[in-house]
Amino acid sequence: MQQDHADIVSLEDDECEIIYPGEKPHFYSIYGKSFGDKSSLISRERQNVVEKRYKCPDCGKCFKKRSALLTHERTHTGEKPYTCSECGNSFSNKSSLTRHKRKHTGEKPFGCVICGKTFSQSSSLIRHERNHTGLKPYKCSDCGKSFKQSSSLLVHGRTHTGETPYSCSICGKSFSQSSNLVKHERIHTGEKPYRCSDCGNTFSNKSSLTRHKRNHTGLKPYKCIHCGKRFKQSSGLLKHERVHVRPNLPKPSEPGRRFNQNSTLVPAHSGDAVEVLVP
């Protein structure tokens, strides 16, 4: 049976150029549907063309609506016609301005149905809900570890590549995360933005302030599993735990036992080495 030549759908200048085969039975690969006659196929093709008939002259991306194309073109021109009346910040589209204004109004229209916590943006709610569901949709292709946020996966990926894109302008030291660079730079500037509300002492990072506050509250979150004694800092707990290990250590002159360079207890007459933490 003789087959028809391929059909070419003629488009206007502002439409996306698409060429489709005209063989029978006609198969439309995007929708996965077959059409019994040529006219049905062309009708469906033209319908799809109309759906995305506005083409960006700079990058070729197509849009269903002209308004969407105009908004997209601002990514090329840098135009930001929507200005915040409160602070003067400008935005390329109205929705971005609407989200920004919630910083001034404090409006949080998106609420978690599980715990009731509210957010100013729907994307923040989606990320929060993963704390309840445990969903981790972002998976590392190198080690298989999964993450709740794409940004966490990006940072994790640098542990495999060794990439440290954030460099200190003063000493040249580089970091895998921008937050670590900010903390590091305070060593040079002497900045201490975290202040204790009880005594006024200031600190360069939040974790130092948290540890300091335990001097006022008496909180001791670190508990020894051997005797139940509590400590304000993890370093105090680690030092204490050696008290429980020490009685099991042999005297240096005890026969039949020796220590290697890593302070690991090695029974000379046993096939299994027993690791012991040595002070």
N, C-alpha and C positions, 0 to 999 in steps of 0.2 A: 504494500500500500504506500502510495506516495505521501510524504509528510510535507506539511506546510512550512514555509520559511519562517524564521523568527520574526515576531511582531515587535515593532519599536513604538512605544507610546510617546507621542509628541507633547512636549511641555513648553510652557512659557518661560521667559528668561528668569523670573523670580521663583521658579519651581525647581525641585530636585530632579535631575535627569535620571530616569530609570529605564532600563531595557529588559524586557521579559521575553522568554521563549514562547513560541506559538504552537508547539507540538501538541498533539492529542494523544491521550487525555491531558488536558492542561493541568499543571501542578503549580500551586502557589506556595513556594517554600517558606515564606514568613508565617502564613496562617496554617500551613499543613493541610490545605483543602484542595480537592480536585474539582475541575469544572468541565462539564460535558461539551460545551460549545465555546467558541472563541469570543462571542459577544459577552458571555457571562464573566469570563476571565478579565477581559478589558474593562468591563464595568467595575469589577472589584478593584482592579489596578488603579483606575482613575479615582476611585473613592479613597484609596490609601494615599494617593498623590495629594488630593485635596486636604487630607488630614495633616500633612506636613508639607505645605506648599511654600513656606517662607524660609529662604535660604540666606545664611550669613555670608556676605561677600568676602569677609576676611578669612574665615576658617572652614566654611562650607557646611556648618551644622544647620539642620533643618528644624523648623518649629511649626506647630499647628496654628498658632495665632500670631498675628503681626505684633501684638503687644509684647509677647514673649521674646520675639526677635529683637525688638527695640531695647528691652531690658538686657538681653544678652550682649548686644553691641556695646553697651557701656563698659563691659569687661575689656574691650579693646580700646575705647576712647578715654576711659577713666572718668567719665562724666558722673557726677553725684548730685542730682537735682533735688533730693529730699534732705532738708536740713532740720535738725532738732532745735526747737525754739528755746529749750532749756540750756543747752551747753554749746550749740553751734556745730556739733558733729554732722557730717554729711554722709548720705548713703545713696547707692545706685538704684535701689528699688524701695517701694513703699513698705513692703513687709519687713525689711531690715530695720527701717525707722520705727515701725510699730514695736518690734521686739526690743529695740534699744530704749524706747520710752518707758518701758516697764522698770528700768533701772532707776528712773526718777520717781515713778509713781508707786513702786513697790508691788505692783500687781503681779499675782502668780495664779494664772487661770488654769494651770494643768495640775491636777491632784492625783496622787497615788491611791488607788482603790483599796490597797492592802493596809497601809499605815497612815494615810491621810496627809502625808507631806506634800507640799505644793511647790511648783516650779514656774519660772517665768517663760520657759521654752519647752516645747514638746520633746525636743531631742534630749533635754536634761531629764525629763520624766522617763523616757525610754531607757536611758543609761541607769537610772535609779532602780527601775523595776527589776533589773538583772540581779540586784542584791537579794531580792526575794525569790526569784525563779532559779538563780544560779546559772542562768544562760551565759555561755562564753562563746560567742559566734566567731571570734577572730582567732585563727589557729596558725601557729608558727610552722612553716613548711620545713624547717630544719630539724626541730626537736619534737614537734607535735604539741607543745604546750599551748593552752588556750587562754584567751583573755576576754574580758567584758567589753573593753573599749579598743578601738582601732589604734588610738594613740599609745596605749600600753603595749600593743604588739609592735608598733614602730620602734619604741624605745628598747624593747626586749631584743628585737632583731639586731641591734647594735652590739649585743653581747656575742653574737656569732661573727659579725663582720669586723668588730673592733673599731667601728667608726666613732669618732669623737668630734662632732662638728662644731661644738661650742668652745671657743678659745678665749682665754683671758688676755685682754689687751695690754696688761701690765707685765705679766711674767710668762705668758705664752702657754701655760698649762691648759689642756683641753679636756672636755667632758662630754659624755654621751647625752646628758640632759641639760636643758637650759636652767632648770631650777638649781642644779648643782653648781653651775657657773655663778649664778647670783649669790649663792651662799659663800662660795670661794672668794668672790670679789670683796666681800666685807672684811676679809683678812687685810686687804690693802687699804680700804677706805676707813676701817674702824667703825663702820655703821652698826648700830645695835637697835634695830627697830622694835624688838619685842620687850615690853616693859612689864614688870611684876606690879600688879595692882595693890599688893599688900605692903611692899617695902620700897618700891621704886627702882630696884635694880634692873638693868637692861641687859639684853642678850642678842647675839648675832643670828641665832636661829631659834625656831619654835620649840624644838626638842629640848634645848638647854633650859628654856623657860619652864617647860613642863616638869623637868626633873627638879628644878629649883623650887617650884611651887609645893612640892612634897615636904619641904622643910616647914612650910606654914600649915599645911593640912594634916601632916603626919601619915599620909597615905603610903602604904607599903605593899605594892602590887606583886612583888616577886616572892614566892613561897618555896621553901626547901621541901622537897618530897620525902626527905629522910626524917626530919624532926619537926617540920611545920613552922620553923622560924621564918619571919618575913623581913624583907628588905626594901628600901626605897629605890635602889638601882640594881640593874641586872649584874653589874660588875661586883657589887657587894655579895650577891647570891653566889656567883661563881667562886669568889674567894672563900666563902663560908663552906661550900660543898667539899673543899679539900680537907676539911676537918674530918669528914666522914670517910674519906678515902685513905687518909694518912695511917690509921691503925693497921691497915692491911699491907702496908709497905714493909718489906724485909729490911733488916739492917744490912749495911753495905758488906759486912763480913760474913753474912749468913751463907753457908755452903749450898751449892747446888743452884744458885740463882745469880743472875747478872742483869745489867741494864744496857740497852743499846743507846745510840746517840740521840734518839728522839724521846728519851726518858720513858720508854715503854718496858714494862716488866715482862721478862721472857724466862719462863721456867726451863732450866737447862735439860731436864729429863722428861719433858712433855712435848708432844707433837704440835700442840696448839699454843700460840702466843696469847697472853692476856694483857690487854692494854689497861694501864692504870694512870690516872691523872696525877702528876707529881707537882708539888708546890715549887 
